[in-house]
Amino acid sequence: MGIPFSSLQKRIKKGSTLAPHLGRFTVFSREEEAQLANLDKKMANIFYGCTANQIRRVAFEYAEKLNVKHNFNQASKMAGRDWLHEKRRKKN
């Protein structure tokens, strides 16, 4: 490969400072996710629980408002079921 042994040895000793990014990219930052979760909690506290479709629709509208890159369905204007399941998994 043409890489000097000393360079490889130095790189191994130094170690990697960056954590690997595994899985899909996240749509919202932690703060934005927290804001969505707080909205959901407020609605539940006033006994106005949201359906899964309403939560997915709000997430889509929120992403559009923030001009965040997302892969939500443009035709139905809703976040995907996978996004909702992941949101619920993180919550527990």
PDB file of N, CA, C and O in Angstrom:
ATOM      1  N   MET A   1       0.817  -1.199   0.000  1.00  0.00           N
ATOM      2  CA  MET A   1       0.000   0.000   0.000  1.00  0.00           C
ATOM      3  C   MET A   1       0.854   1.253   0.000  1.00  0.00           C
ATOM      4  O   MET A   1       0.377   2.320  -0.387  1.00  0.00           O
ATOM      5  N   GLY A   2       2.096   1.152   0.421  1.00  0.00           N
ATOM      6  CA  GLY A   2       2.977   2.306   0.385  1.00  0.00           C
ATOM      7  C   GLY A   2       2.870   3.209   1.600  1.00  0.00           C
ATOM      8  O   GLY A   2       3.385   4.327   1.572  1.00  0.00           O
ATOM      9  N   ILE A   3       2.219   2.760   2.665  1.00  0.00           N
ATOM     10  CA  ILE A   3       2.105   3.567   3.883  1.00  0.00           C
ATOM     11  C   ILE A   3       3.197   3.112   4.843  1.00  0.00           C
ATOM     12  O   ILE A   3       3.286   1.925   5.156  1.00  0.00           O
ATOM     13  N   PRO A   4       4.019   4.029   5.309  1.00  0.00           N
ATOM     14  CA  PRO A   4       5.095   3.639   6.220  1.00  0.00           C
ATOM     15  C   PRO A   4       4.551   3.034   7.516  1.00  0.00           C
ATOM     16  O   PRO A   4       3.524   3.466   8.038  1.00  0.00           O
ATOM     17  N   PHE A   5       5.261   2.031   8.017  1.00  0.00           N
ATOM     18  CA  PHE A   5       4.851   1.342   9.237  1.00  0.00           C
ATOM     19  C   PHE A   5       4.754   2.305  10.414  1.00  0.00           C
ATOM     20  O   PHE A   5       3.842   2.195  11.233  1.00  0.00           O
ATOM     21  N   SER A   6       5.682   3.243  10.501  1.00  0.00           N
ATOM     22  CA  SER A   6       5.677   4.190  11.622  1.00  0.00           C
ATOM     23  C   SER A   6       4.429   5.074  11.603  1.00  0.00           C
ATOM     24  O   SER A   6       3.905   5.437  12.656  1.00  0.00           O
ATOM     25  N   SER A   7       3.959   5.416  10.410  1.00  0.00           N
ATOM     26  CA  SER A   7       2.730   6.220  10.306  1.00  0.00           C
ATOM     27  C   SER A   7       1.526   5.434  10.807  1.00  0.00           C
ATOM     28  O   SER A   7       0.681   5.967  11.525  1.00  0.00           O
ATOM     29  N   LEU A   8       1.455   4.173  10.426  1.00  0.00           N
ATOM     30  CA  LEU A   8       0.351   3.328  10.889  1.00  0.00           C
ATOM     31  C   LEU A   8       0.403   3.139  12.402  1.00  0.00           C
ATOM     32  O   LEU A   8      -0.620   3.198  13.083  1.00  0.00           O
ATOM     33  N   GLN A   9       1.610   2.911  12.914  1.00  0.00           N
ATOM     34  CA  GLN A   9       1.775   2.706  14.350  1.00  0.00           C
ATOM     35  C   GLN A   9       1.365   3.955  15.131  1.00  0.00           C
ATOM     36  O   GLN A   9       0.713   3.858  16.171  1.00  0.00           O
ATOM     37  N   LYS A  10       1.749   5.123  14.626  1.00  0.00           N
ATOM     38  CA  LYS A  10       1.398   6.382  15.284  1.00  0.00           C
ATOM     39  C   LYS A  10      -0.124   6.582  15.264  1.00  0.00           C
ATOM     40  O   LYS A  10      -0.709   7.027  16.251  1.00  0.00           O
ATOM     41  N   ARG A  11      -0.744   6.256  14.154  1.00  0.00           N
ATOM     42  CA  ARG A  11      -2.199   6.412  14.021  1.00  0.00           C
ATOM     43  C   ARG A  11      -2.934   5.492  14.993  1.00  0.00           C
ATOM     44  O   ARG A  11      -3.929   5.890  15.600  1.00  0.00           O
ATOM     45  N   ILE A  12      -2.450   4.278  15.137  1.00  0.00           N
ATOM     46  CA  ILE A  12      -3.090   3.327  16.047  1.00  0.00           C
ATOM     47  C   ILE A  12      -2.940   3.780  17.491  1.00  0.00           C
ATOM     48  O   ILE A  12      -3.893   3.693  18.265  1.00  0.00           O
ATOM     49  N   LYS A  13      -1.762   4.259  17.865  1.00  0.00           N
ATOM     50  CA  LYS A  13      -1.542   4.739  19.227  1.00  0.00           C
ATOM     51  C   LYS A  13      -2.393   5.960  19.528  1.00  0.00           C
ATOM     52  O   LYS A  13      -2.918   6.110  20.632  1.00  0.00           O
ATOM     53  N   LYS A  14      -2.523   6.832  18.536  1.00  0.00           N
ATOM     54  CA  LYS A  14      -3.294   8.068  18.710  1.00  0.00           C
ATOM     55  C   LYS A  14      -4.765   7.750  18.940  1.00  0.00           C
ATOM     56  O   LYS A  14      -5.411   8.367  19.787  1.00  0.00           O
ATOM     57  N   GLY A  15      -5.283   6.811  18.206  1.00  0.00           N
ATOM     58  CA  GLY A  15      -6.686   6.446  18.339  1.00  0.00           C
ATOM     59  C   GLY A  15      -7.580   7.413  17.587  1.00  0.00           C
ATOM     60  O   GLY A  15      -7.139   8.477  17.151  1.00  0.00           O
ATOM     61  N   SER A  16      -8.797   7.044  17.444  1.00  0.00           N
ATOM     62  CA  SER A  16      -9.772   7.873  16.744  1.00  0.00           C
ATOM     63  C   SER A  16     -10.500   8.759  17.746  1.00  0.00           C
ATOM     64  O   SER A  16     -10.958   8.286  18.787  1.00  0.00           O
ATOM     65  N   THR A  17     -10.604  10.037  17.429  1.00  0.00           N
ATOM     66  CA  THR A  17     -11.301  10.965  18.317  1.00  0.00           C
ATOM     67  C   THR A  17     -12.768  11.105  17.956  1.00  0.00           C
ATOM     68  O   THR A  17     -13.556  11.617  18.751  1.00  0.00           O
ATOM     69  N   LEU A  18     -13.141  10.657  16.774  1.00  0.00           N
ATOM     70  CA  LEU A  18     -14.523  10.782  16.329  1.00  0.00           C
ATOM     71  C   LEU A  18     -15.267   9.477  16.548  1.00  0.00           C
ATOM     72  O   LEU A  18     -14.766   8.398  16.231  1.00  0.00           O
ATOM     73  N   ALA A  19     -16.449   9.589  17.084  1.00  0.00           N
ATOM     74  CA  ALA A  19     -17.298   8.413  17.237  1.00  0.00           C
ATOM     75  C   ALA A  19     -17.928   8.110  15.884  1.00  0.00           C
ATOM     76  O   ALA A  19     -18.321   9.038  15.176  1.00  0.00           O
ATOM     77  N   PRO A  20     -18.033   6.855  15.509  1.00  0.00           N
ATOM     78  CA  PRO A  20     -18.635   6.541  14.213  1.00  0.00           C
ATOM     79  C   PRO A  20     -20.120   6.858  14.221  1.00  0.00           C
ATOM     80  O   PRO A  20     -20.796   6.690  15.236  1.00  0.00           O
ATOM     81  N   HIS A  21     -20.617   7.315  13.093  1.00  0.00           N
ATOM     82  CA  HIS A  21     -22.040   7.608  12.950  1.00  0.00           C
ATOM     83  C   HIS A  21     -22.693   6.394  12.318  1.00  0.00           C
ATOM     84  O   HIS A  21     -22.451   6.085  11.152  1.00  0.00           O
ATOM     85  N   LEU A  22     -23.511   5.717  13.083  1.00  0.00           N
ATOM     86  CA  LEU A  22     -24.171   4.519  12.597  1.00  0.00           C
ATOM     87  C   LEU A  22     -25.658   4.775  12.438  1.00  0.00           C
ATOM     88  O   LEU A  22     -26.243   5.557  13.187  1.00  0.00           O
ATOM     89  N   GLY A  23     -26.265   4.123  11.475  1.00  0.00           N
ATOM     90  CA  GLY A  23     -27.697   4.240  11.268  1.00  0.00           C
ATOM     91  C   GLY A  23     -28.075   5.429  10.416  1.00  0.00           C
ATOM     92  O   GLY A  23     -27.224   6.070   9.798  1.00  0.00           O
ATOM     93  N   ARG A  24     -29.356   5.712  10.391  1.00  0.00           N
ATOM     94  CA  ARG A  24     -29.870   6.827   9.596  1.00  0.00           C
ATOM     95  C   ARG A  24     -29.570   8.152  10.260  1.00  0.00           C
ATOM     96  O   ARG A  24     -29.318   8.226  11.463  1.00  0.00           O
ATOM     97  N   PHE A  25     -29.603   9.200   9.449  1.00  0.00           N
ATOM     98  CA  PHE A  25     -29.411  10.532  10.005  1.00  0.00           C
ATOM     99  C   PHE A  25     -30.661  10.932  10.779  1.00  0.00           C
ATOM    100  O   PHE A  25     -31.763  10.483  10.467  1.00  0.00           O
ATOM    101  N   THR A  26     -30.486  11.766  11.774  1.00  0.00           N
ATOM    102  CA  THR A  26     -31.625  12.223  12.560  1.00  0.00           C
ATOM    103  C   THR A  26     -32.218  13.458  11.901  1.00  0.00           C
ATOM    104  O   THR A  26     -31.494  14.296  11.365  1.00  0.00           O
ATOM    105  N   VAL A  27     -33.511  13.560  11.943  1.00  0.00           N
ATOM    106  CA  VAL A  27     -34.192  14.689  11.317  1.00  0.00           C
ATOM    107  C   VAL A  27     -34.095  15.911  12.211  1.00  0.00           C
ATOM    108  O   VAL A  27     -33.753  16.999  11.746  1.00  0.00           O
ATOM    109  N   PHE A  28     -34.391  15.740  13.482  1.00  0.00           N
ATOM    110  CA  PHE A  28     -34.411  16.856  14.419  1.00  0.00           C
ATOM    111  C   PHE A  28     -33.234  16.759  15.381  1.00  0.00           C
ATOM    112  O   PHE A  28     -32.744  15.671  15.682  1.00  0.00           O
ATOM    113  N   SER A  29     -32.792  17.914  15.853  1.00  0.00           N
ATOM    114  CA  SER A  29     -31.759  17.932  16.889  1.00  0.00           C
ATOM    115  C   SER A  29     -32.405  17.516  18.214  1.00  0.00           C
ATOM    116  O   SER A  29     -33.623  17.350  18.293  1.00  0.00           O
ATOM    117  N   ARG A  30     -31.597  17.353  19.232  1.00  0.00           N
ATOM    118  CA  ARG A  30     -32.138  16.960  20.542  1.00  0.00           C
ATOM    119  C   ARG A  30     -33.087  18.016  21.089  1.00  0.00           C
ATOM    120  O   ARG A  30     -34.109  17.689  21.692  1.00  0.00           O
ATOM    121  N   GLU A  31     -32.749  19.282  20.877  1.00  0.00           N
ATOM    122  CA  GLU A  31     -33.605  20.369  21.365  1.00  0.00           C
ATOM    123  C   GLU A  31     -34.947  20.369  20.635  1.00  0.00           C
ATOM    124  O   GLU A  31     -35.997  20.560  21.248  1.00  0.00           O
ATOM    125  N   GLU A  32     -34.900  20.154  19.330  1.00  0.00           N
ATOM    126  CA  GLU A  32     -36.140  20.133  18.551  1.00  0.00           C
ATOM    127  C   GLU A  32     -36.994  18.929  18.931  1.00  0.00           C
ATOM    128  O   GLU A  32     -38.217  19.036  19.019  1.00  0.00           O
ATOM    129  N   GLU A  33     -36.356  17.788  19.155  1.00  0.00           N
ATOM    130  CA  GLU A  33     -37.089  16.599  19.615  1.00  0.00           C
ATOM    131  C   GLU A  33     -37.742  16.870  20.966  1.00  0.00           C
ATOM    132  O   GLU A  33     -38.877  16.461  21.211  1.00  0.00           O
ATOM    133  N   ALA A  34     -37.010  17.564  21.842  1.00  0.00           N
ATOM    134  CA  ALA A  34     -37.550  17.884  23.169  1.00  0.00           C
ATOM    135  C   ALA A  34     -38.757  18.807  23.053  1.00  0.00           C
ATOM    136  O   ALA A  34     -39.726  18.654  23.796  1.00  0.00           O
ATOM    137  N   GLN A  35     -38.707  19.762  22.131  1.00  0.00           N
ATOM    138  CA  GLN A  35     -39.845  20.662  21.937  1.00  0.00           C
ATOM    139  C   GLN A  35     -41.072  19.894  21.457  1.00  0.00           C
ATOM    140  O   GLN A  35     -42.184  20.145  21.921  1.00  0.00           O
ATOM    141  N   LEU A  36     -40.872  18.963  20.532  1.00  0.00           N
ATOM    142  CA  LEU A  36     -41.996  18.142  20.073  1.00  0.00           C
ATOM    143  C   LEU A  36     -42.548  17.287  21.216  1.00  0.00           C
ATOM    144  O   LEU A  36     -43.762  17.145  21.358  1.00  0.00           O
ATOM    145  N   ALA A  37     -41.664  16.725  22.020  1.00  0.00           N
ATOM    146  CA  ALA A  37     -42.102  15.901  23.152  1.00  0.00           C
ATOM    147  C   ALA A  37     -42.866  16.741  24.169  1.00  0.00           C
ATOM    148  O   ALA A  37     -43.871  16.286  24.717  1.00  0.00           O
ATOM    149  N   ASN A  38     -42.401  17.963  24.426  1.00  0.00           N
ATOM    150  CA  ASN A  38     -43.101  18.847  25.369  1.00  0.00           C
ATOM    151  C   ASN A  38     -44.487  19.204  24.863  1.00  0.00           C
ATOM    152  O   ASN A  38     -45.437  19.263  25.643  1.00  0.00           O
ATOM    153  N   LEU A  39     -44.609  19.441  23.568  1.00  0.00           N
ATOM    154  CA  LEU A  39     -45.921  19.735  22.986  1.00  0.00           C
ATOM    155  C   LEU A  39     -46.852  18.546  23.180  1.00  0.00           C
ATOM    156  O   LEU A  39     -48.015  18.714  23.547  1.00  0.00           O
ATOM    157  N   ASP A  40     -46.343  17.358  22.936  1.00  0.00           N
ATOM    158  CA  ASP A  40     -47.135  16.140  23.105  1.00  0.00           C
ATOM    159  C   ASP A  40     -47.588  15.990  24.561  1.00  0.00           C
ATOM    160  O   ASP A  40     -48.737  15.632  24.820  1.00  0.00           O
ATOM    161  N   LYS A  41     -46.681  16.264  25.515  1.00  0.00           N
ATOM    162  CA  LYS A  41     -47.015  16.168  26.940  1.00  0.00           C
ATOM    163  C   LYS A  41     -48.053  17.208  27.340  1.00  0.00           C
ATOM    164  O   LYS A  41     -48.971  16.909  28.104  1.00  0.00           O
ATOM    165  N   LYS A  42     -47.911  18.438  26.824  1.00  0.00           N
ATOM    166  CA  LYS A  42     -48.884  19.492  27.144  1.00  0.00           C
ATOM    167  C   LYS A  42     -50.275  19.103  26.670  1.00  0.00           C
ATOM    168  O   LYS A  42     -51.262  19.305  27.378  1.00  0.00           O
ATOM    169  N   MET A  43     -50.346  18.545  25.468  1.00  0.00           N
ATOM    170  CA  MET A  43     -51.643  18.135  24.933  1.00  0.00           C
ATOM    171  C   MET A  43     -52.246  17.019  25.792  1.00  0.00           C
ATOM    172  O   MET A  43     -53.453  17.008  26.035  1.00  0.00           O
ATOM    173  N   ALA A  44     -51.422  16.093  26.248  1.00  0.00           N
ATOM    174  CA  ALA A  44     -51.913  14.998  27.089  1.00  0.00           C
ATOM    175  C   ALA A  44     -52.355  15.516  28.455  1.00  0.00           C
ATOM    176  O   ALA A  44     -53.326  15.013  29.020  1.00  0.00           O
ATOM    177  N   ASN A  45     -51.655  16.515  28.989  1.00  0.00           N
ATOM    178  CA  ASN A  45     -51.998  17.061  30.309  1.00  0.00           C
ATOM    179  C   ASN A  45     -53.336  17.790  30.318  1.00  0.00           C
ATOM    180  O   ASN A  45     -53.997  17.861  31.354  1.00  0.00           O
ATOM    181  N   ILE A  46     -53.736  18.329  29.176  1.00  0.00           N
ATOM    182  CA  ILE A  46     -55.041  18.999  29.113  1.00  0.00           C
ATOM    183  C   ILE A  46     -56.104  18.056  28.543  1.00  0.00           C
ATOM    184  O   ILE A  46     -57.155  18.482  28.066  1.00  0.00           O
ATOM    185  N   PHE A  47     -55.786  16.746  28.613  1.00  0.00           N
ATOM    186  CA  PHE A  47     -56.704  15.692  28.185  1.00  0.00           C
ATOM    187  C   PHE A  47     -57.090  15.806  26.719  1.00  0.00           C
ATOM    188  O   PHE A  47     -58.221  15.510  26.334  1.00  0.00           O
ATOM    189  N   TYR A  48     -56.132  16.239  25.907  1.00  0.00           N
ATOM    190  CA  TYR A  48     -56.339  16.270  24.468  1.00  0.00           C
ATOM    191  C   TYR A  48     -55.214  15.462  23.840  1.00  0.00           C
ATOM    192  O   TYR A  48     -54.303  16.011  23.220  1.00  0.00           O
ATOM    193  N   GLY A  49     -55.295  14.158  24.014  1.00  0.00           N
ATOM    194  CA  GLY A  49     -54.267  13.281  23.457  1.00  0.00           C
ATOM    195  C   GLY A  49     -54.301  13.296  21.941  1.00  0.00           C
ATOM    196  O   GLY A  49     -55.367  13.406  21.336  1.00  0.00           O
ATOM    197  N   CYS A  50     -53.165  13.190  21.349  1.00  0.00           N
ATOM    198  CA  CYS A  50     -53.050  13.203  19.891  1.00  0.00           C
ATOM    199  C   CYS A  50     -52.957  11.775  19.367  1.00  0.00           C
ATOM    200  O   CYS A  50     -52.371  10.902  20.007  1.00  0.00           O
ATOM    201  N   THR A  51     -53.536  11.554  18.211  1.00  0.00           N
ATOM    202  CA  THR A  51     -53.404  10.256  17.561  1.00  0.00           C
ATOM    203  C   THR A  51     -52.025  10.167  16.920  1.00  0.00           C
ATOM    204  O   THR A  51     -51.315  11.165  16.795  1.00  0.00           O
ATOM    205  N   ALA A  52     -51.664   8.970  16.522  1.00  0.00           N
ATOM    206  CA  ALA A  52     -50.365   8.765  15.875  1.00  0.00           C
ATOM    207  C   ALA A  52     -50.270   9.588  14.591  1.00  0.00           C
ATOM    208  O   ALA A  52     -49.228  10.179  14.307  1.00  0.00           O
ATOM    209  N   ASN A  53     -51.346   9.627  13.824  1.00  0.00           N
ATOM    210  CA  ASN A  53     -51.326  10.398  12.578  1.00  0.00           C
ATOM    211  C   ASN A  53     -51.182  11.894  12.843  1.00  0.00           C
ATOM    212  O   ASN A  53     -50.508  12.592  12.086  1.00  0.00           O
ATOM    213  N   GLN A  54     -51.802  12.388  13.903  1.00  0.00           N
ATOM    214  CA  GLN A  54     -51.662  13.808  14.233  1.00  0.00           C
ATOM    215  C   GLN A  54     -50.223  14.139  14.622  1.00  0.00           C
ATOM    216  O   GLN A  54     -49.699  15.181  14.230  1.00  0.00           O
ATOM    217  N   ILE A  55     -49.588  13.264  15.386  1.00  0.00           N
ATOM    218  CA  ILE A  55     -48.191  13.483  15.776  1.00  0.00           C
ATOM    219  C   ILE A  55     -47.298  13.469  14.543  1.00  0.00           C
ATOM    220  O   ILE A  55     -46.402  14.303  14.412  1.00  0.00           O
ATOM    221  N   ARG A  56     -47.538  12.526  13.642  1.00  0.00           N
ATOM    222  CA  ARG A  56     -46.740  12.443  12.416  1.00  0.00           C
ATOM    223  C   ARG A  56     -46.936  13.680  11.546  1.00  0.00           C
ATOM    224  O   ARG A  56     -45.987  14.167  10.931  1.00  0.00           O
ATOM    225  N   ARG A  57     -48.166  14.189  11.493  1.00  0.00           N
ATOM    226  CA  ARG A  57     -48.447  15.382  10.691  1.00  0.00           C
ATOM    227  C   ARG A  57     -47.771  16.614  11.294  1.00  0.00           C
ATOM    228  O   ARG A  57     -47.211  17.435  10.568  1.00  0.00           O
ATOM    229  N   VAL A  58     -47.822  16.742  12.620  1.00  0.00           N
ATOM    230  CA  VAL A  58     -47.170  17.867  13.303  1.00  0.00           C
ATOM    231  C   VAL A  58     -45.662  17.813  13.078  1.00  0.00           C
ATOM    232  O   VAL A  58     -45.031  18.847  12.859  1.00  0.00           O
ATOM    233  N   ALA A  59     -45.083  16.618  13.132  1.00  0.00           N
ATOM    234  CA  ALA A  59     -43.639  16.474  12.906  1.00  0.00           C
ATOM    235  C   ALA A  59     -43.272  16.922  11.492  1.00  0.00           C
ATOM    236  O   ALA A  59     -42.248  17.577  11.295  1.00  0.00           O
ATOM    237  N   PHE A  60     -44.096  16.573  10.513  1.00  0.00           N
ATOM    238  CA  PHE A  60     -43.843  17.002   9.134  1.00  0.00           C
ATOM    239  C   PHE A  60     -43.900  18.522   9.030  1.00  0.00           C
ATOM    240  O   PHE A  60     -43.012  19.146   8.449  1.00  0.00           O
ATOM    241  N   GLU A  61     -44.947  19.112   9.596  1.00  0.00           N
ATOM    242  CA  GLU A  61     -45.102  20.569   9.530  1.00  0.00           C
ATOM    243  C   GLU A  61     -43.959  21.281  10.248  1.00  0.00           C
ATOM    244  O   GLU A  61     -43.490  22.326   9.795  1.00  0.00           O
ATOM    245  N   TYR A  62     -43.516  20.717  11.360  1.00  0.00           N
ATOM    246  CA  TYR A  62     -42.411  21.298  12.126  1.00  0.00           C
ATOM    247  C   TYR A  62     -41.115  21.252  11.306  1.00  0.00           C
ATOM    248  O   TYR A  62     -40.358  22.222  11.273  1.00  0.00           O
ATOM    249  N   ALA A  63     -40.875  20.129  10.655  1.00  0.00           N
ATOM    250  CA  ALA A  63     -39.674  20.001   9.816  1.00  0.00           C
ATOM    251  C   ALA A  63     -39.723  20.982   8.651  1.00  0.00           C
ATOM    252  O   ALA A  63     -38.708  21.585   8.303  1.00  0.00           O
ATOM    253  N   GLU A  64     -40.888  21.142   8.053  1.00  0.00           N
ATOM    254  CA  GLU A  64     -41.037  22.094   6.946  1.00  0.00           C
ATOM    255  C   GLU A  64     -40.807  23.523   7.428  1.00  0.00           C
ATOM    256  O   GLU A  64     -40.148  24.314   6.753  1.00  0.00           O
ATOM    257  N   LYS A  65     -41.352  23.848   8.594  1.00  0.00           N
ATOM    258  CA  LYS A  65     -41.212  25.199   9.136  1.00  0.00           C
ATOM    259  C   LYS A  65     -39.754  25.530   9.428  1.00  0.00           C
ATOM    260  O   LYS A  65     -39.312  26.655   9.198  1.00  0.00           O
ATOM    261  N   LEU A  66     -39.004  24.546   9.939  1.00  0.00           N
ATOM    262  CA  LEU A  66     -37.597  24.758  10.272  1.00  0.00           C
ATOM    263  C   LEU A  66     -36.673  24.612   9.063  1.00  0.00           C
ATOM    264  O   LEU A  66     -35.468  24.836   9.172  1.00  0.00           O
ATOM    265  N   ASN A  67     -37.229  24.239   7.919  1.00  0.00           N
ATOM    266  CA  ASN A  67     -36.441  23.969   6.707  1.00  0.00           C
ATOM    267  C   ASN A  67     -35.361  22.925   6.967  1.00  0.00           C
ATOM    268  O   ASN A  67     -34.217  23.070   6.534  1.00  0.00           O
ATOM    269  N   VAL A  68     -35.743  21.877   7.678  1.00  0.00           N
ATOM    270  CA  VAL A  68     -34.833  20.783   7.998  1.00  0.00           C
ATOM    271  C   VAL A  68     -34.916  19.746   6.882  1.00  0.00           C
ATOM    272  O   VAL A  68     -36.001  19.437   6.389  1.00  0.00           O
ATOM    273  N   LYS A  69     -33.761  19.213   6.490  1.00  0.00           N
ATOM    274  CA  LYS A  69     -33.754  18.156   5.484  1.00  0.00           C
ATOM    275  C   LYS A  69     -34.399  16.913   6.090  1.00  0.00           C
ATOM    276  O   LYS A  69     -33.996  16.458   7.160  1.00  0.00           O
ATOM    277  N   HIS A  70     -35.391  16.374   5.412  1.00  0.00           N
ATOM    278  CA  HIS A  70     -36.092  15.194   5.922  1.00  0.00           C
ATOM    279  C   HIS A  70     -36.503  14.308   4.766  1.00  0.00           C
ATOM    280  O   HIS A  70     -36.498  14.729   3.609  1.00  0.00           O
ATOM    281  N   ASN A  71     -36.857  13.087   5.087  1.00  0.00           N
ATOM    282  CA  ASN A  71     -37.338  12.155   4.072  1.00  0.00           C
ATOM    283  C   ASN A  71     -38.783  11.747   4.353  1.00  0.00           C
ATOM    284  O   ASN A  71     -39.187  10.620   4.068  1.00  0.00           O
ATOM    285  N   PHE A  72     -39.548  12.671   4.911  1.00  0.00           N
ATOM    286  CA  PHE A  72     -40.953  12.415   5.197  1.00  0.00           C
ATOM    287  C   PHE A  72     -41.744  12.427   3.889  1.00  0.00           C
ATOM    288  O   PHE A  72     -41.302  12.987   2.885  1.00  0.00           O
ATOM    289  N   ASN A  73     -42.908  11.805   3.920  1.00  0.00           N
ATOM    290  CA  ASN A  73     -43.747  11.671   2.738  1.00  0.00           C
ATOM    291  C   ASN A  73     -44.354  13.019   2.357  1.00  0.00           C
ATOM    292  O   ASN A  73     -45.118  13.604   3.125  1.00  0.00           O
ATOM    293  N   GLN A  74     -44.008  13.503   1.170  1.00  0.00           N
ATOM    294  CA  GLN A  74     -44.517  14.791   0.700  1.00  0.00           C
ATOM    295  C   GLN A  74     -45.991  14.699   0.288  1.00  0.00           C
ATOM    296  O   GLN A  74     -46.729  15.676   0.410  1.00  0.00           O
ATOM    297  N   ALA A  75     -46.415  13.547  -0.192  1.00  0.00           N
ATOM    298  CA  ALA A  75     -47.797  13.398  -0.651  1.00  0.00           C
ATOM    299  C   ALA A  75     -48.778  13.418   0.522  1.00  0.00           C
ATOM    300  O   ALA A  75     -49.789  14.119   0.478  1.00  0.00           O
ATOM    301  N   SER A  76     -48.479  12.650   1.563  1.00  0.00           N
ATOM    302  CA  SER A  76     -49.390  12.595   2.710  1.00  0.00           C
ATOM    303  C   SER A  76     -49.102  13.686   3.728  1.00  0.00           C
ATOM    304  O   SER A  76     -49.902  13.918   4.634  1.00  0.00           O
ATOM    305  N   LYS A  77     -47.957  14.360   3.585  1.00  0.00           N
ATOM    306  CA  LYS A  77     -47.533  15.427   4.496  1.00  0.00           C
ATOM    307  C   LYS A  77     -47.479  14.931   5.939  1.00  0.00           C
ATOM    308  O   LYS A  77     -47.974  15.576   6.864  1.00  0.00           O
ATOM    309  N   MET A  78     -46.849  13.748   6.099  1.00  0.00           N
ATOM    310  CA  MET A  78     -46.710  13.160   7.427  1.00  0.00           C
ATOM    311  C   MET A  78     -45.331  12.524   7.550  1.00  0.00           C
ATOM    312  O   MET A  78     -44.735  12.086   6.565  1.00  0.00           O
ATOM    313  N   ALA A  79     -44.842  12.487   8.784  1.00  0.00           N
ATOM    314  CA  ALA A  79     -43.618  11.733   9.068  1.00  0.00           C
ATOM    315  C   ALA A  79     -43.947  10.251   8.954  1.00  0.00           C
ATOM    316  O   ALA A  79     -45.109   9.858   9.060  1.00  0.00           O
ATOM    317  N   GLY A  80     -42.949   9.447   8.744  1.00  0.00           N
ATOM    318  CA  GLY A  80     -43.166   8.020   8.567  1.00  0.00           C
ATOM    319  C   GLY A  80     -43.447   7.291   9.867  1.00  0.00           C
ATOM    320  O   GLY A  80     -43.195   7.800  10.959  1.00  0.00           O
ATOM    321  N   ARG A  81     -43.973   6.091   9.721  1.00  0.00           N
ATOM    322  CA  ARG A  81     -44.235   5.253  10.895  1.00  0.00           C
ATOM    323  C   ARG A  81     -42.933   4.914  11.607  1.00  0.00           C
ATOM    324  O   ARG A  81     -42.890   4.836  12.835  1.00  0.00           O
ATOM    325  N   ASP A  82     -41.871   4.714  10.829  1.00  0.00           N
ATOM    326  CA  ASP A  82     -40.563   4.411  11.431  1.00  0.00           C
ATOM    327  C   ASP A  82     -40.112   5.540  12.345  1.00  0.00           C
ATOM    328  O   ASP A  82     -39.583   5.290  13.428  1.00  0.00           O
ATOM    329  N   TRP A  83     -40.317   6.781  11.914  1.00  0.00           N
ATOM    330  CA  TRP A  83     -39.928   7.927  12.733  1.00  0.00           C
ATOM    331  C   TRP A  83     -40.699   7.909  14.055  1.00  0.00           C
ATOM    332  O   TRP A  83     -40.122   8.132  15.119  1.00  0.00           O
ATOM    333  N   LEU A  84     -41.996   7.644  13.981  1.00  0.00           N
ATOM    334  CA  LEU A  84     -42.827   7.619  15.187  1.00  0.00           C
ATOM    335  C   LEU A  84     -42.408   6.490  16.126  1.00  0.00           C
ATOM    336  O   LEU A  84     -42.328   6.687  17.339  1.00  0.00           O
ATOM    337  N   HIS A  85     -42.142   5.314  15.572  1.00  0.00           N
ATOM    338  CA  HIS A  85     -41.714   4.192  16.413  1.00  0.00           C
ATOM    339  C   HIS A  85     -40.379   4.497  17.082  1.00  0.00           C
ATOM    340  O   HIS A  85     -40.178   4.165  18.250  1.00  0.00           O
ATOM    341  N   GLU A  86     -39.471   5.125  16.352  1.00  0.00           N
ATOM    342  CA  GLU A  86     -38.171   5.483  16.932  1.00  0.00           C
ATOM    343  C   GLU A  86     -38.342   6.533  18.022  1.00  0.00           C
ATOM    344  O   GLU A  86     -37.671   6.477  19.053  1.00  0.00           O
ATOM    345  N   LYS A  87     -39.239   7.492  17.796  1.00  0.00           N
ATOM    346  CA  LYS A  87     -39.515   8.526  18.800  1.00  0.00           C
ATOM    347  C   LYS A  87     -40.048   7.888  20.080  1.00  0.00           C
ATOM    348  O   LYS A  87     -39.629   8.243  21.182  1.00  0.00           O
ATOM    349  N   ARG A  88     -40.957   6.965  19.928  1.00  0.00           N
ATOM    350  CA  ARG A  88     -41.529   6.291  21.100  1.00  0.00           C
ATOM    351  C   ARG A  88     -40.501   5.401  21.791  1.00  0.00           C
ATOM    352  O   ARG A  88     -40.514   5.280  23.016  1.00  0.00           O
ATOM    353  N   ARG A  89     -39.611   4.779  21.021  1.00  0.00           N
ATOM    354  CA  ARG A  89     -38.580   3.929  21.606  1.00  0.00           C
ATOM    355  C   ARG A  89     -37.609   4.769  22.435  1.00  0.00           C
ATOM    356  O   ARG A  89     -37.197   4.354  23.518  1.00  0.00           O
ATOM    357  N   LYS A  90     -37.242   5.946  21.930  1.00  0.00           N
ATOM    358  CA  LYS A  90     -36.331   6.835  22.651  1.00  0.00           C
ATOM    359  C   LYS A  90     -36.965   7.334  23.939  1.00  0.00           C
ATOM    360  O   LYS A  90     -36.279   7.540  24.940  1.00  0.00           O
ATOM    361  N   LYS A  91     -38.276   7.526  23.907  1.00  0.00           N
ATOM    362  CA  LYS A  91     -39.006   8.067  25.057  1.00  0.00           C
ATOM    363  C   LYS A  91     -38.962   7.105  26.239  1.00  0.00           C
ATOM    364  O   LYS A  91     -38.891   7.537  27.389  1.00  0.00           O
ATOM    365  N   ASN A  92     -39.005   5.815  25.963  1.00  0.00           N
ATOM    366  CA  ASN A  92     -39.058   4.816  27.045  1.00  0.00           C
ATOM    367  C   ASN A  92     -37.721   4.428  27.507  1.00  0.00           C
ATOM    368  O   ASN A  92     -37.595   3.600  28.409  1.00  0.00           O
TER     369      ASN A  92
END
